[in-house]
């Protein structure tokens, strides 16, 4: 009989309750509940609606129990950096902030006036982004938030949901590693850094590794959902990218992963972090993976550019499906207009198509006006940014990357997959789409003892999922386009 594992995978746009059924050789996923996610604007701030999300997760538990009967374990993965603060009696203090909330604007520069940028990087090895947890806490400190004074515990988003399911408070390592508050060499909290910033140490919890058993299902939740109180709550790789990387169906050879979705995360799996002047200069990051590995990678803005264009057009009464936008983009002129996907103007624009056009205007390019041209501008620019990251990865690791594995929801964008192969001059293997849910399930299986290594889990993925291959096409447009693209990037 198959063994059923319940994985909750929450992304920036949606959440899913997914049952993974393992027959000893193959793993089959079944989405039993899907629900929307996204920021809620209150006054001038963006927040996560965590109470509604938890209600949706309980509904997923009910549906999984009704459909599958016995569930072996439950675990949650989400995006990184964001957190909840708990006060006395474990009361939730306010609504957790959304990482795009503007309260951290200017916070990095203010932080570096207190502690040099080089010191922060050498203690944490993490890419500088204004929404990292460190800068969110410093923004609360700057604003003299009473929440920070009242806080007794800081739980990252998956930690919060695990606490509400099990009653156990802890910080799972892969998600905590995105905070810019961990020492990736000592594998502990970077306490000297926190002391330098005068941030409270008491809010930091016990660090646990992927696969750790956190306890069993809280009795009231069992009564509400029909799942047993004896159900183990297991921390998977709770950071969604760590889970996705765990499910990359790679074999031998030198490869990189590209976890493609709202964000694009491009990197390699290493035995130890790379923390030196070059990785600081290129703003790369060393995050934790499964089995003691390091995810050495770069964050790129990703398909957020297209998602926000689509939402903007929908508000204006023009509704496009993603397949239709891809078709229109394929018909548009290639590499006609390019942008730096990571330009700050694209973080939270009021009108994404206009923001893309304004970047082109500032850089002296022709403006993409039609939807197809706007989307083609975004996709060509992403493919070229992937090439830039690939070049830096090879430089920093001293190894040539032979193949690019694209996983996650963005792997369904066949045009972007082909453009990536063309721009990078490397074969692309796309899939699985549900890499994050697979990685969540696999790390729960590690905790249950159903499998015994990351390599064994990846073999299960290879047996369970199909991938689509894209070969680079020869074209004389990409090198001139890349040279133009490089001139658009800020001076390092």
C-alpha positions as CSV (number, residue, x, y, z in Angstrom):
1,X,0.0,0.0,0.0
2,X,1.3,3.5,-0.8
3,X,2.4,5.7,2.1
4,X,0.8,9.1,2.0
5,X,2.6,12.3,3.1
6,X,0.8,15.7,3.3
7,X,2.9,18.7,2.1
8,X,1.8,22.3,2.3
9,X,3.5,24.4,-0.3
10,X,2.8,28.2,0.0
11,X,4.1,30.6,-2.6
12,X,3.7,34.3,-3.1
13,X,0.6,33.8,-5.3
14,X,-1.1,30.6,-4.1
15,X,-0.9,27.8,-1.6
16,X,-1.5,24.1,-2.1
17,X,-2.2,21.0,0.1
18,X,-0.6,18.2,-1.8
19,X,-0.6,14.5,-0.9
20,X,2.5,12.6,-2.0
21,X,1.9,8.9,-2.4
22,X,5.0,6.7,-2.3
23,X,4.8,3.0,-3.4
24,X,8.5,2.2,-2.7
25,X,9.7,3.3,-6.1
26,X,7.7,6.2,-7.5
27,X,6.2,9.3,-5.9
28,X,2.9,10.6,-7.2
29,X,1.5,14.0,-6.2
30,X,-2.2,14.9,-5.8
31,X,-3.2,18.5,-5.2
32,X,-6.2,18.1,-2.8
33,X,-6.7,21.8,-2.1
34,X,-5.6,25.0,-3.7
35,X,-6.0,28.5,-2.3
36,X,-5.0,32.0,-3.2
37,X,-2.3,34.0,-1.4
38,X,-0.9,37.5,-1.7
39,X,-0.4,40.6,0.3
40,X,-3.1,42.5,2.1
41,X,-2.7,46.3,2.1
42,X,-3.5,48.0,5.5
43,X,-3.0,51.7,5.5
44,X,0.4,52.1,3.9
45,X,1.8,48.6,4.7
46,X,1.6,45.2,3.0
47,X,1.0,42.2,5.3
48,X,0.3,38.5,5.1
49,X,-3.1,37.2,6.0
50,X,-1.8,34.3,8.1
51,X,-5.0,33.5,9.9
52,X,-6.9,32.9,6.7
53,X,-3.9,30.9,5.3
54,X,-4.0,28.6,8.4
55,X,-7.8,28.1,7.9
56,X,-7.1,27.1,4.3
57,X,-4.4,24.7,5.5
58,X,-6.9,23.1,8.0
59,X,-9.3,22.7,5.1
60,X,-6.5,20.9,3.2
61,X,-6.0,18.6,6.2
62,X,-9.8,17.8,6.1
63,X,-9.8,17.0,2.4
64,X,-6.6,14.9,2.7
65,X,-8.0,12.9,5.6
66,X,-11.2,12.3,3.7
67,X,-9.5,11.3,0.5
68,X,-6.5,9.3,1.7
69,X,-7.4,7.9,5.1
70,X,-4.0,7.4,6.8
71,X,-1.5,10.2,6.5
72,X,2.1,9.5,7.6
73,X,3.2,13.0,8.4
74,X,2.6,16.7,7.6
75,X,5.1,19.5,6.8
76,X,5.0,23.1,5.5
77,X,7.3,25.1,3.1
78,X,7.0,28.8,2.2
79,X,9.0,31.7,0.8
80,X,11.9,32.9,2.9
81,X,12.8,36.0,5.1
82,X,9.4,36.9,6.4
83,X,8.5,36.2,10.0
84,X,6.0,36.5,12.8
85,X,6.7,37.8,16.3
86,X,5.0,36.2,19.3
87,X,4.6,37.8,22.7
88,X,3.8,36.5,26.2
89,X,1.4,33.6,26.0
90,X,2.4,33.0,22.4
91,X,0.1,35.7,21.2
92,X,0.7,36.8,17.6
93,X,2.0,40.4,17.6
94,X,0.5,42.2,14.6
95,X,0.4,40.9,11.1
96,X,3.6,39.6,9.5
97,X,4.9,42.0,7.0
98,X,5.2,41.1,3.3
99,X,8.7,41.3,2.0
100,X,7.8,43.9,-0.6
101,X,6.5,46.3,2.1
102,X,8.3,49.6,1.6
103,X,9.2,50.0,5.3
104,X,12.7,48.6,4.6
105,X,13.6,51.1,1.9
106,X,16.8,52.8,2.8
107,X,17.4,50.3,5.7
108,X,20.5,48.7,4.2
109,X,22.3,52.0,3.8
110,X,21.4,52.9,7.4
111,X,22.6,49.5,8.6
112,X,26.0,49.8,6.9
113,X,26.6,53.1,8.7
114,X,26.5,51.1,11.9
115,X,28.2,47.9,10.7
116,X,30.2,47.8,7.5
117,X,28.7,45.9,4.5
118,X,31.8,43.7,4.4
119,X,31.4,42.7,8.0
120,X,27.8,41.8,7.6
121,X,28.6,39.6,4.5
122,X,31.6,37.9,6.0
123,X,29.5,36.9,9.1
124,X,26.5,35.7,7.1
125,X,27.4,35.0,3.5
126,X,24.0,36.2,2.4
127,X,23.1,38.3,-0.7
128,X,22.0,41.9,0.2
129,X,18.4,42.5,-0.4
130,X,16.5,45.2,1.4
131,X,13.8,42.7,2.6
132,X,16.1,40.3,4.3
133,X,14.9,39.5,7.9
134,X,17.9,41.4,9.4
135,X,16.8,44.6,7.7
136,X,13.1,44.0,8.6
137,X,14.1,43.8,12.2
138,X,16.3,46.9,12.0
139,X,13.3,48.8,10.4
140,X,11.2,47.8,13.4
141,X,14.0,49.0,15.7
142,X,14.3,52.3,13.7
143,X,10.6,52.9,14.0
144,X,10.6,52.1,17.7
145,X,8.0,49.4,17.2
146,X,6.4,48.2,20.4
147,X,6.1,44.8,18.8
148,X,9.9,44.3,18.9
149,X,9.9,45.3,22.6
150,X,7.1,42.9,23.4
151,X,8.5,40.0,21.3
152,X,9.6,36.8,23.0
153,X,9.9,34.6,19.9
154,X,10.6,35.1,16.2
155,X,9.2,32.4,13.9
156,X,9.7,32.4,10.2
157,X,6.5,31.7,8.2
158,X,6.8,27.9,8.0
159,X,7.9,27.8,11.7
160,X,4.7,29.7,12.6
161,X,2.4,27.2,10.9
162,X,4.3,24.3,12.3
163,X,3.9,25.9,15.8
164,X,0.2,26.2,15.2
165,X,0.0,22.6,14.1
166,X,2.2,21.1,16.8
167,X,2.7,23.5,19.6
168,X,6.5,23.3,19.1
169,X,8.5,26.5,18.6
170,X,11.8,26.3,16.6
171,X,13.5,27.7,13.5
172,X,14.1,25.3,10.7
173,X,17.6,25.8,9.3
174,X,17.1,26.3,5.5
175,X,14.5,29.0,6.0
176,X,16.5,30.7,8.8
177,X,19.5,30.8,6.5
178,X,17.7,33.3,4.3
179,X,17.5,35.8,7.2
180,X,21.1,37.2,7.0
181,X,21.4,36.4,10.7
182,X,23.1,33.0,10.5
183,X,26.8,32.1,10.4
184,X,26.9,29.5,7.5
185,X,30.3,28.2,8.6
186,X,29.6,27.7,12.3
187,X,26.0,26.8,11.4
188,X,24.7,28.9,14.3
189,X,23.1,32.3,14.8
190,X,25.5,35.1,14.0
191,X,25.3,36.5,17.6
192,X,28.2,39.0,17.3
193,X,26.4,40.6,14.4
194,X,23.1,40.8,16.3
195,X,24.8,42.3,19.3
196,X,26.5,44.9,17.1
197,X,23.0,45.9,15.9
198,X,21.6,45.7,19.4
199,X,18.9,43.3,18.3
200,X,17.4,41.0,21.0
201,X,18.9,37.5,21.2
202,X,16.0,36.1,23.2
203,X,13.7,36.0,20.2
204,X,15.9,33.5,18.3
205,X,14.8,29.9,18.6
206,X,16.4,26.4,18.5
207,X,17.7,25.6,15.0
208,X,16.5,22.3,13.5
209,X,17.5,20.5,10.4
210,X,15.2,19.3,7.5
211,X,13.6,16.1,8.5
212,X,13.3,16.9,12.2
213,X,10.3,15.6,14.1
214,X,8.6,18.6,15.8
215,X,5.9,16.7,17.6
216,X,2.4,15.5,16.9
217,X,-0.8,17.2,15.8
218,X,-2.3,19.6,18.3
219,X,-5.5,18.0,19.7
220,X,-7.9,20.8,18.7
221,X,-6.6,20.7,15.1
222,X,-7.1,16.9,15.1
223,X,-10.7,17.3,16.2
224,X,-11.3,19.9,13.5
225,X,-9.7,18.0,10.6
226,X,-10.2,14.3,11.2
227,X,-6.5,13.6,11.3
228,X,-5.2,11.7,14.3
229,X,-3.4,13.4,17.3
230,X,-0.6,10.9,16.7
231,X,0.2,12.4,13.3
232,X,3.9,13.4,13.2
233,X,4.6,17.1,12.2
234,X,8.0,17.0,10.4
235,X,10.0,20.0,9.3
236,X,10.8,19.5,5.6
237,X,13.2,21.8,3.9
238,X,10.9,24.7,4.8
239,X,12.4,27.3,2.4
240,X,10.7,26.6,-0.9
241,X,13.9,26.9,-2.9
242,X,15.7,24.5,-0.6
243,X,12.9,22.0,-1.2
244,X,12.9,22.6,-4.9
245,X,16.7,22.0,-5.1
246,X,16.3,18.8,-3.2
247,X,14.1,17.5,-5.9
248,X,16.3,18.5,-8.9
249,X,16.5,15.2,-10.9
250,X,20.2,15.6,-11.6
251,X,22.7,12.8,-12.0
252,X,26.4,13.0,-12.6
253,X,28.2,15.9,-14.2
254,X,28.3,19.6,-13.4
255,X,24.9,21.2,-13.3
256,X,23.2,24.3,-12.0
257,X,19.6,24.7,-10.9
258,X,17.1,27.4,-11.8
259,X,14.1,27.5,-9.6
260,X,11.7,29.4,-11.7
261,X,8.6,31.2,-10.5
262,X,7.8,34.6,-9.1
263,X,11.5,34.7,-8.3
264,X,14.3,33.0,-10.3
265,X,16.9,31.4,-8.1
266,X,20.0,30.2,-10.0
267,X,22.8,28.4,-8.3
268,X,24.9,25.3,-7.6
269,X,25.0,22.9,-4.7
270,X,28.2,22.9,-2.7
271,X,29.8,21.2,0.3
272,X,30.8,24.5,1.9
273,X,30.0,28.2,1.4
274,X,32.0,30.6,-0.7
275,X,32.5,33.8,1.3
276,X,35.1,36.1,-0.3
277,X,35.5,39.4,-1.9
278,X,34.3,38.2,-5.3
279,X,31.1,36.7,-4.0
280,X,30.5,39.9,-2.0
281,X,31.2,42.0,-5.1
282,X,28.7,40.0,-7.2
283,X,26.2,39.9,-4.3
284,X,25.8,36.1,-4.3
285,X,24.3,34.2,-1.4
286,X,25.1,31.1,0.7
287,X,21.9,29.5,1.9
288,X,21.4,26.1,3.6
289,X,20.3,23.0,1.7
290,X,19.4,19.5,2.6
291,X,22.0,17.1,4.0
292,X,24.4,19.9,5.1
293,X,24.8,21.3,1.6
294,X,25.1,24.9,0.7
295,X,22.9,26.5,-2.0
296,X,25.3,29.0,-3.6
297,X,23.0,31.2,-5.7
298,X,21.8,34.5,-6.9
299,X,18.2,35.8,-6.7
300,X,16.8,37.3,-9.9
301,X,13.4,39.1,-10.0
302,X,11.9,36.3,-12.1
303,X,8.4,35.9,-13.6
304,X,7.1,38.6,-11.2
305,X,7.7,40.9,-14.2
306,X,5.2,39.0,-16.3
307,X,2.8,38.3,-13.5
308,X,2.5,42.0,-12.6
309,X,2.0,43.0,-16.3
310,X,-0.8,40.5,-16.5
311,X,-2.4,41.8,-13.3
312,X,-2.1,45.4,-14.5
313,X,-3.7,44.6,-17.9
314,X,-6.5,42.7,-16.1
315,X,-7.3,45.8,-14.0
316,X,-7.5,47.7,-17.2
317,X,-10.1,45.2,-18.6
318,X,-7.7,43.2,-20.8
319,X,-7.5,39.6,-19.6
320,X,-4.7,37.4,-21.0
321,X,-3.8,33.8,-20.1
322,X,-0.1,33.0,-19.6
323,X,-0.2,30.8,-22.7
324,X,-1.6,33.6,-24.8
325,X,1.1,36.0,-23.5
326,X,3.8,33.5,-24.3
327,X,2.4,33.2,-27.9
328,X,2.3,36.9,-28.4
329,X,5.8,37.2,-27.0
330,X,7.1,34.6,-29.4
331,X,5.7,36.6,-32.3
332,X,7.4,39.8,-31.1
333,X,10.9,40.9,-32.3
334,X,13.6,39.3,-30.3
335,X,16.0,41.4,-28.1
336,X,14.5,44.6,-29.3
337,X,14.3,46.2,-25.9
338,X,16.1,44.9,-22.7
339,X,16.0,45.8,-19.0
340,X,17.8,44.8,-15.9
341,X,15.2,42.5,-14.2
342,X,16.6,43.4,-10.8
343,X,16.2,47.2,-11.1
344,X,14.6,48.6,-8.0
345,X,11.8,50.2,-10.0
346,X,10.4,46.7,-10.6
347,X,10.1,45.7,-6.9
348,X,6.6,47.1,-6.3
349,X,5.5,49.3,-9.2
350,X,2.0,50.8,-9.6
351,X,2.1,49.8,-13.3
352,X,4.6,47.2,-14.4
353,X,4.3,47.6,-18.2
354,X,4.9,51.3,-17.7
355,X,7.9,50.6,-15.4
356,X,9.4,48.5,-18.1
357,X,8.8,51.1,-20.7
358,X,10.3,53.9,-18.5
359,X,13.5,51.8,-18.0
360,X,13.8,51.5,-21.8
361,X,13.3,55.2,-22.2
362,X,15.9,56.1,-19.6
363,X,18.4,53.8,-21.3
364,X,17.8,55.2,-24.8
365,X,15.9,52.2,-26.3
366,X,12.8,51.9,-28.3
367,X,9.7,51.4,-26.1
368,X,7.8,48.0,-26.1
369,X,4.2,49.0,-26.5
370,X,2.1,46.0,-27.3
371,X,1.6,43.2,-24.7
372,X,3.7,40.7,-26.7
373,X,6.6,43.1,-27.0
374,X,6.4,44.0,-23.3
375,X,6.5,40.3,-22.3
376,X,9.2,39.5,-24.8
377,X,11.3,42.3,-23.3
378,X,10.9,40.7,-19.9
379,X,11.7,37.2,-21.0
380,X,14.7,38.1,-23.2
381,X,16.0,40.2,-20.3
382,X,15.6,37.3,-17.8
383,X,17.4,34.9,-20.2
384,X,20.3,37.3,-20.5
385,X,20.4,37.8,-16.7
386,X,20.6,34.0,-16.3
387,X,23.6,34.0,-18.6
388,X,25.3,36.7,-16.4
389,X,24.7,34.6,-13.3
390,X,25.9,31.5,-15.1
391,X,29.1,33.2,-16.0
392,X,29.7,34.4,-12.4
393,X,28.9,30.9,-11.1
394,X,31.6,29.4,-13.3
395,X,34.1,32.1,-12.3
396,X,33.4,31.7,-8.6
397,X,33.4,27.9,-8.5
398,X,36.1,27.3,-11.2
399,X,33.9,24.7,-12.9
400,X,32.1,24.8,-16.3
401,X,28.4,24.1,-15.9
402,X,27.3,21.5,-18.5
403,X,23.5,21.6,-18.1
404,X,20.8,23.9,-16.6
405,X,18.0,22.2,-14.6
406,X,14.9,24.4,-14.6
407,X,12.3,23.4,-11.9
408,X,9.2,24.9,-10.5
409,X,6.1,26.5,-12.0
410,X,8.2,28.6,-14.4
411,X,9.5,25.5,-16.1
412,X,6.1,25.4,-17.9
413,X,7.1,28.6,-19.8
414,X,8.5,26.8,-22.9
415,X,9.5,30.1,-24.5
416,X,11.6,31.2,-21.6
417,X,13.1,27.7,-21.4
418,X,14.2,27.9,-25.0
419,X,15.4,31.5,-24.6
420,X,17.5,30.4,-21.6
421,X,19.1,27.6,-23.6
422,X,19.8,30.0,-26.5
423,X,21.2,32.9,-24.4
424,X,23.3,30.6,-22.1
425,X,24.5,28.2,-24.9
426,X,23.7,25.2,-22.6
427,X,21.2,22.4,-22.7
428,X,18.2,23.0,-20.5
429,X,16.2,20.2,-18.8
430,X,12.8,21.5,-17.6
431,X,10.9,19.9,-14.9
432,X,9.5,18.8,-12.6
433,X,6.9,21.6,-12.2
434,X,6.1,20.5,-8.6
435,X,9.7,20.4,-7.5
436,X,9.0,22.3,-4.3
437,X,6.2,19.9,-3.2
438,X,8.4,16.9,-4.2
439,X,11.3,18.2,-2.1
440,X,9.0,18.9,0.8
441,X,7.7,15.3,0.6
442,X,11.1,13.8,0.2
443,X,12.5,15.5,3.2
444,X,9.6,14.4,5.3
445,X,10.3,10.9,4.0
446,X,13.9,11.3,5.3
447,X,12.5,12.2,8.7
448,X,10.2,9.1,8.6
449,X,13.1,6.8,7.6
450,X,11.4,5.9,4.3
451,X,14.5,7.0,2.4
452,X,18.0,7.5,3.7
453,X,19.8,10.1,1.5
454,X,19.3,13.0,-0.8
455,X,20.7,10.9,-3.7
456,X,18.0,8.3,-3.1
457,X,15.4,11.0,-3.1
458,X,16.6,12.4,-6.5
459,X,16.5,8.9,-8.0
460,X,12.9,8.7,-6.9
461,X,12.2,12.0,-8.7
462,X,13.9,10.6,-11.9
463,X,11.7,7.5,-11.7
464,X,8.6,9.6,-11.1
465,X,8.8,12.7,-13.3
466,X,9.4,13.5,-17.0
467,X,11.7,16.3,-18.0
468,X,11.7,18.2,-21.3
469,X,15.0,18.9,-23.1
470,X,15.8,22.2,-24.9
471,X,19.0,22.4,-27.0
472,X,20.6,25.8,-27.6
473,X,19.9,27.1,-31.1
474,X,22.7,28.9,-33.0
475,X,21.9,32.5,-33.5
476,X,23.9,35.6,-34.2
477,X,21.6,37.8,-32.1
478,X,22.6,36.7,-28.6
479,X,26.2,37.9,-28.3
480,X,25.4,41.5,-29.4
481,X,22.3,41.4,-27.2
482,X,24.4,40.3,-24.2
483,X,26.9,43.1,-24.8
484,X,24.0,45.6,-24.8
485,X,22.5,44.0,-21.7
486,X,25.8,44.3,-19.8
487,X,25.7,48.1,-20.3
488,X,22.3,48.2,-18.6
489,X,23.6,46.7,-15.4
490,X,24.8,48.9,-12.5
491,X,28.5,49.1,-12.1
492,X,29.6,46.4,-9.6
